[in-house]
Amino acid sequence: MLGVSVVPTVLVGNKADLEIGREVTTEEGQKLAEDLRCSFKELSVAEAVLAVEAAVIQLIRMVLDQQRPLPDRRSYMLTVRHALTRKLTRSKTMQW
């Protein structure tokens, strides 16, 4: 699809430590993330700074993965061709 870009997204639900007074259930958050085709993290900022850090690191990794250039299809096909050629050549010269 030309002209379409994918924006790395992580849906983060806060206040995982509170069951009473929640406005969105974990299941609703997971369903929304599934509908949006993104990751879902539920955490409590007040209790787990490391969980916030993990969510941010996941998002950064997604952005970096997206920015990494895809391998050239032609060079990949040549690599496969050379590997198959070597394999076939070796199998022809091997004596059973």
C-alpha positions in Angstrom: 0.0 0.0 0.0 1.7 3.1 -1.2 1.6 6.2 0.9 0.4 4.4 4.0 2.6 4.6 7.0 2.3 2.7 10.3 2.7 4.6 13.5 4.1 2.5 16.3 1.5 2.6 19.1 1.2 1.3 22.7 -2.0 1.6 24.5 -1.3 2.2 28.2 -3.9 1.8 30.9 -3.0 3.6 34.2 -4.2 2.8 37.7 -3.9 -1.0 37.4 -3.8 -1.1 41.2 -7.4 0.2 41.6 -10.3 -2.2 41.1 -12.9 0.1 42.5 -13.6 3.2 40.5 -12.1 1.9 37.3 -13.7 3.3 34.2 -12.2 0.8 31.8 -11.6 -2.9 32.5 -8.5 -4.8 31.5 -10.5 -6.7 29.0 -11.8 -3.5 27.4 -8.3 -2.2 27.1 -7.1 -5.4 25.5 -10.0 -5.4 23.1 -9.3 -1.8 22.1 -5.6 -2.5 21.6 -6.6 -5.5 19.4 -9.0 -3.4 17.4 -6.2 -0.7 17.0 -3.6 -3.4 16.2 -1.3 -2.2 18.9 0.3 -3.4 22.1 -1.4 -3.0 25.4 0.2 -2.4 28.8 -1.6 -1.9 32.0 0.3 -0.4 34.9 0.2 1.9 37.9 2.4 4.9 37.6 2.1 5.5 41.3 3.4 2.1 42.2 5.6 0.9 39.4 7.9 3.4 37.7 9.7 0.4 36.1 6.5 -0.6 34.3 6.3 2.9 32.8 9.9 2.6 31.7 9.2 -0.8 30.2 6.3 0.6 28.2 8.4 3.5 26.9 11.3 1.2 26.0 8.9 -1.1 24.1 7.6 1.9 22.1 11.1 3.1 21.4 12.1 -0.4 20.1 9.0 -0.4 17.8 10.0 3.0 16.4 13.6 1.9 15.8 12.5 -1.3 14.2 10.3 0.6 11.8 13.1 3.0 10.9 15.5 0.1 10.1 15.7 -0.3 6.3 14.3 -3.5 5.0 16.8 -5.8 3.3 16.9 -5.5 -0.4 14.8 -8.3 -1.9 17.2 -8.9 -4.7 20.2 -9.3 -2.4 18.2 -11.7 -0.2 17.2 -13.7 -3.3 20.9 -13.8 -4.4 21.9 -15.0 -0.9 19.3 -17.8 -1.1 20.4 -18.8 -4.6 24.1 -19.0 -3.6 23.2 -21.1 -0.5 21.1 -23.5 -2.6 23.8 -23.7 -5.3 26.5 -24.6 -2.6 24.2 -27.1 -1.1 23.3 -28.8 -4.4 27.0 -28.8 -5.5 28.1 -30.4 -2.3 25.4 -33.1 -2.4 26.4 -34.0 -6.0 30.1 -34.4 -5.0 29.4 -36.4 -1.9 29.6 -40.2 -2.2 27.1 -42.2 -0.2 
